[in-house]
Amino acid sequence: MALSPEPVELLARARADLRMGLGVVLRSAAGPHGAILFAAETLSQARLADARALGRPTLALTARRAETLKARPYDGDLARIVLPGDADLDWVQALADPADDLAMPMKGPLLAERDGGADLHRAAIRLCKTARLLPAALVIGHEDAAGLAAAAGLTLLDGADVLRLASETSPMNEIVAARLPMSVSEAGRLHIFRPEDGGEEHYAVEIGEPDRAEPVLARLHSACFTGDLLGSLKCDCGPQLRGALAQMGAAGAGVLLYLNQEGRGIGLANKLRAYALQDQGFDTVEANHRLGFEDDERDFRIGAAILRRMGFSRARLLTNNPAKVAMLERSGIAVVERVPLKVGRGLHNAAYLDTKAAKSGHLL
């Protein structure tokens, strides 16, 4: 019936549940069986005990995290770690969070499952990522997924829907736009775009009246609370934001997309975890990998979708990152020129910028 939530709405509900420490039930594509999952980061001792009563738990970790732990990722992109009988909450969270890896490097030997399907574990990790939590989930199989969800009052999702929706970009709807005079240009306008999947809103800062028939001077800027607002010296984000707006103001026209993909798409809490790992001697890419993330988890298709909604099909892109150019091109926005934006290098971020150039292909 029309009142029933659609899969995309259930996904939004599941993200909130995991952040609060609740379990989420996933149904298998084949038959009534499925699994209940908990995000390792928000799991409580009481719920761990209840989970054990349902069956044998496994901890789903990404291959990146498994590599650090010397565990076998038999499923390619992930590992399913069997919980020993005496494993407590501290053990589970120590495998998920690398904060104490150097202090307590020996966490094994770890037994990884190699038989059976891993799609529900894959969906569980994906859910944790979309909730901006550590990509680690406790998973317990169950013969009657729908019955378990109904009895416990938990959100029920098809695992296949989670994986399908995770691979798609949610449609963007413009909610409101208003005039916004700024120091770089009094002819400013701010647009708010809201995705239909209940995710974070994104913003478009329009300078002047860019001609929709011409390539627009544009920047896809990922939110950086520490750099944009606090003036952090660990990155070049703040200077890039202000430099891009200044160029658009001087040109009299442009669009800066402010995308809420903090920390290359892993969220502010995980970004600060990465900062703590950098203080232990790891570079920015190594820190992401130890946390269980890829080098860059952002989705630049969001920027392409917003530009199209605003009537643009071609851009002069302010960026040092060829991946942004390639993603826009694949998403239907022709990038006629890459405009370099080399600003903000200093003592505290020199190694960070060198790593971006050497490992992530940035042209610096």
WOMOCOR-V457629 format. One record per pair of residues at least 24 apart in sequence whose C-alpha atoms are under 10 Angstrom apart, sorted by the first residue. I is the first residue (numbers start at 1). J is the second residue. If there is no record, write none. Layout:
I,J  I,J
//
This chain:
6,157  7,156  7,157  7,158  7,161  7,162  7,165  7,197  8,157  8,161  8,162  8,165  8,166  8,170  8,196  8,197  8,198  9,196  9,197  9,198  10,155  10,156  10,157  10,158  10,161  10,162  10,197  10,198  11,127  11,130  11,131  11,155  11,156  11,157  11,158  11,161  11,162  11,165  11,166  11,197  11,198  11,199  12,127  12,130  12,131  12,196  12,197  12,198  12,199  13,154  13,155  13,156  13,198  14,127  14,128  14,130  14,131  14,154  14,155  14,156  14,157  15,39  15,127  15,128  15,129  15,130  15,131  15,132  15,133  15,198  15,199  16,131  17,42  17,131  17,154  17,155  18,42  18,43  18,127  18,128  18,131  18,132  18,133  18,137  19,43  19,128  19,131  19,132  19,133  21,47  22,47  22,154  22,155  23,47  23,51  23,138  23,139  23,149  23,152  23,153  23,154  23,155  23,156  24,124  24,127  24,139  24,149  24,153  24,154  24,155  24,156  24,157  25,120  25,124  25,139  25,140  25,141  25,142  25,145  25,146  25,147  25,148  25,149  25,150  25,152  25,153  25,154  25,155  25,156  25,157  25,158  25,159  26,120  26,121  26,123  26,124  26,139  26,141  26,142  26,145  26,146  26,149  26,155  26,156  26,157  26,158  26,159  26,160  26,161  26,162  27,120  27,141  27,142  27,143  27,144  27,145  27,146  27,149  27,156  27,157  27,158  27,159  27,160  27,161  28,119  28,120  28,141  28,143  28,144  28,145  28,157  28,158  28,159  28,160  29,119  29,120  29,158  29,159  29,160  29,161  31,143  31,144  31,145  32,142  32,143  32,144  32,145  32,146  32,147  33,141  33,142  33,143  33,144  33,145  33,146  33,147  33,148  34,120  34,139  34,140  34,141  34,142  34,143  34,144  34,145  34,146  34,148  34,156  34,157  34,158  34,159  35,120  35,121  35,124  35,138  35,139  35,140  35,141  35,142  35,143  35,144  35,145  35,146  35,148  35,149  35,156  35,159  36,120  36,121  36,124  36,137  36,138  36,139  36,140  36,141  36,142  36,145  36,148  36,149  36,154  36,155  36,156  37,120  37,121  37,123  37,124  37,125  37,127  37,128  37,137  37,138  37,139  37,140  37,141  38,124  38,125  38,127  38,128  38,136  38,137  38,138  38,139  38,140  39,93  39,96  39,124  39,125  39,127  39,128  39,129  39,131  39,133  39,134  39,135  39,136  39,137  39,138  39,139  40,89  40,92  40,93  40,94  40,95  40,96  40,97  40,128  40,133  40,134  40,135  40,136  40,137  40,138  40,139  41,89  41,92  41,93  41,94  41,96  41,97  41,128  41,133  41,134  41,135  41,136  41,137  41,138  42,93  42,133  42,134  42,137  43,89  43,92  43,93  43,137  43,138  44,89  44,90  45,88  45,89  45,90  46,89  47,89  48,87  48,88  48,89  48,92  48,138  49,88  49,89  51,138  51,139  51,140  51,141  52,83  52,85  52,140  53,140  54,140  54,141  54,142  54,148  55,139  55,140  55,141  55,142  56,82  56,83  56,84  56,85  56,139  56,140  56,141  56,142  57,81  57,82  57,83  57,84  57,85  57,137  57,138  57,139  57,140  57,141  58,82  58,83  58,84  58,92  58,111  58,112  58,113  58,121  58,137  58,138  58,139  58,140  58,141  59,83  59,92  59,93  59,95  59,96  59,112  59,121  59,125  59,136  59,137  59,138  59,139  59,140  60,96  60,112  60,118  60,120  60,121  60,122  60,123  60,124  60,125  60,135  60,136  60,137  60,138  60,139  61,95  61,96  61,121  61,122  61,124  61,125  61,134  61,135  61,136  61,137  61,138  61,291  61,292  62,96  62,121  62,122  62,125  62,126  62,135  62,136  62,137  62,289  62,290  62,291  62,292  62,293  62,294  63,289  63,290  63,292  63,293  63,294  64,286  64,288  64,289  64,290  64,291  64,292  64,293  64,294  65,95  65,96  65,97  65,98  65,135  65,136  65,288  65,289  65,290  65,291  65,292  65,293  65,294  66,95  66,96  66,110  66,112  66,289  66,290  66,291  66,292  67,289  67,290  67,292  68,95  68,98  68,101  68,105  68,286  68,289  68,290  68,291  68,292  69,95  69,96  69,98  69,101  69,105  69,106  69,107  69,108  69,109  69,110  69,290  70,106  70,107  70,108  70,109  70,110  71,107  71,108  71,109  71,110  71,111  71,112  72,110  72,111  72,112  72,113  72,114  73,112  73,113  73,114  74,112  74,113  74,114  74,115  74,118  75,112  75,113  75,114  75,115  75,116  75,117  75,118  75,119  75,122  76,118  77,118  77,122  78,112  78,118  78,121  78,122  78,125  78,136  78,292  79,111  79,112  79,113  79,114  79,118  79,121  79,122  80,110  80,111  80,112  80,113  80,114  80,115  80,118  80,121  80,122  80,137  80,138  80,139  81,110  81,111  81,112  81,113  81,114  81,138  81,139  82,110  82,111  82,112  82,113  82,138  82,139  83,110  83,111  83,112  83,138  84,110  84,111  92,136  92,137  92,138  93,134  93,136  93,137  95,136  95,291  96,134  96,135  96,136  96,137  96,290  96,291  96,292  97,134  97,135  97,136  97,270  97,273  97,290  97,291  97,292  98,273  98,274  98,276  98,277  98,287  98,289  98,290  98,291  98,292  99,273  99,274  99,276  99,277  99,280  99,290  99,291  100,277  101,277  101,290  102,277  102,280  119,159  119,160  119,162  119,163  120,158  120,159  120,160  120,162  120,163  121,159  122,159  122,160  122,162  122,163  123,157  123,158  123,159  123,160  123,161  123,162  123,163  123,164  123,166  124,159  124,162  124,163  125,292  126,162  126,163  126,166  126,167  127,159  127,162  127,163  127,166  129,166  129,265  129,266  129,267  129,292  129,293  129,297  130,166  130,199  130,265  130,266  130,267  131,199  131,266  131,267  132,262  132,265  132,266  132,267  132,268  132,269  132,270  133,266  133,267  133,269  133,270  134,266  134,267  134,269  134,270  134,273  134,291  134,292  134,293  135,266  135,291  135,292  135,293  136,291  136,292  165,197  167,299  168,299  168,301  169,195  169,196  169,197  169,299  169,300  169,301  169,302  169,305  170,194  170,195  170,196  170,197  170,198  170,199  170,301  170,302  170,305  171,195  171,196  171,197  171,302  171,305  171,306  171,309  172,196  172,197  172,201  172,202  172,302  172,303  172,305  172,306  172,309  173,201  173,305  173,306  173,309  174,201  174,202  174,203  174,204  174,306  174,309  174,310  175,201  177,203  177,204  177,205  177,206  179,205  179,206  180,205  180,206  180,207  181,207  182,207  182,245  182,249  183,245  183,246  183,249  184,242  184,243  184,244  184,245  184,246  184,247  184,248  184,249  184,250  184,252  185,245  185,246  185,248  185,249  185,250  185,251  185,252  185,253  186,249  187,249  187,252  187,253  188,249  188,252  188,253  188,254  188,255  189,255  190,255  190,256  190,257  191,257  191,306  191,310  192,258  192,306  193,259  193,306  193,309  195,302  199,260  200,259  200,260  200,261  201,258  201,259  201,260  202,257  202,258  202,259  202,260  202,261  202,302  202,303  202,306  203,256  203,257  203,258  203,259  203,260  203,303  203,306  204,255  204,256  204,257  204,258  204,259  204,303  204,306  204,307  204,310  205,245  205,254  205,255  205,256  205,257  205,258  206,245  206,248  206,249  206,253  206,254  206,255  206,256  206,257  206,310  207,245  207,248  207,249  207,250  207,251  207,252  207,253  207,254  207,255  207,256  208,248  208,249  208,251  208,252  208,253  208,254  208,255  209,252  209,253  209,254  209,255  210,252  210,253  210,254  210,255  210,312  211,253  211,254  211,311  211,312  212,310  212,311  212,312  212,313  212,314  212,315  213,311  213,312  213,313  213,314  214,312  214,313  214,314  214,315  214,316  215,254  215,312  215,313  215,314  215,315  215,316  215,317  215,333  215,334  215,335  215,336  215,337  216,248  216,253  216,254  216,255  216,307  216,312  216,313  216,314  216,315  216,316  216,317  216,335  216,336  217,244  217,247  217,248  217,251  217,252  217,253  217,254  217,255  217,256  217,314  217,315  217,316  217,317  217,318  217,335  217,337  217,338  217,339  218,244  218,245  218,248  218,253  218,254  218,255  218,256  218,257  218,307  218,314  218,315  218,316  218,317  218,318  218,319  218,335  218,338  218,339  219,244  219,245  219,248  219,254  219,255  219,256  219,257  219,258  219,303  219,315  219,316  219,317  219,318  219,319  219,324  219,339  219,341  220,244  220,255  220,256  220,257  220,258  220,259  220,300  220,302  220,303  220,304  220,307  220,317  220,318  220,319  220,324  220,325  220,328  221,256  221,257  221,258  221,259  221,260  221,261  221,262  221,300  221,303  221,318  221,319  222,257  222,258  222,259  222,260  222,261  222,262  222,263  222,264  222,265  222,298  222,300  222,303  223,257  223,258  223,259  223,260  223,261  223,262  223,263  223,264  223,265  223,267  223,268  224,258  224,259  224,260  224,261  224,262  224,263  224,264  224,267  224,268  224,271  225,260  225,262  225,263  225,268  226,262  226,263  226,268  226,271  226,272  232,348  232,349  233,344  233,345  233,346  233,347  233,348  233,349  233,350  234,275  234,344  234,345  234,346  234,347  234,348  234,349  234,350  234,351  234,352  234,353  235,344  235,345  235,346  235,348  235,349  235,350  235,351  235,352  235,353  236,342  236,343  236,344  236,345  236,346  236,348  236,349  236,350  236,352  236,353  237,343  237,344  238,343  238,344  239,341  239,342  239,343  239,344  239,345  240,318  240,319  240,341  240,342  240,343  240,344  241,341  241,343  242,343  243,318  243,341  243,342  243,343  243,344  244,318  244,319  244,340  244,341  244,343  247,318  247,341  248,318  254,315  254,316  255,307  255,310  255,312  255,315  255,317  256,303  256,307  256,317  256,318  257,302  257,303  257,304  257,306  257,307  258,303  259,298  259,299  259,300  259,302  259,303  260,298  261,297  261,298  261,299  261,300  262,297  262,298  263,288  263,296  263,297  263,298  264,288  264,293  264,294  264,295  264,296  264,297  264,298  264,299  265,293  265,294  265,295  265,296  265,297  265,298  265,299  266,291  266,293  266,294  266,296  266,297  266,298  267,297  278,352  283,351  283,352  283,354  283,355  283,356  284,351  284,352  284,353  284,355  284,356  284,359  285,352  285,355  285,356  285,359  285,360  286,355  295,356  295,359  295,360  296,360  298,324  299,324  299,327  300,324  300,325  300,326  300,327  300,328  300,331  301,327  301,328  301,329  301,330  301,331  301,332  301,333  302,327  302,328  302,331  303,327  303,328  303,331  303,333  304,328  304,329  304,330  304,331  304,332  304,333  304,334  305,331  305,332  305,333  307,332  307,333  308,332  308,333  317,341  318,342  319,362  319,363  320,357  320,361  320,362  320,363  320,364  321,356  321,357  321,360  321,361  321,362  321,363  321,364  322,360  322,361  322,362  322,363  323,360  323,361  323,362  340,364
//
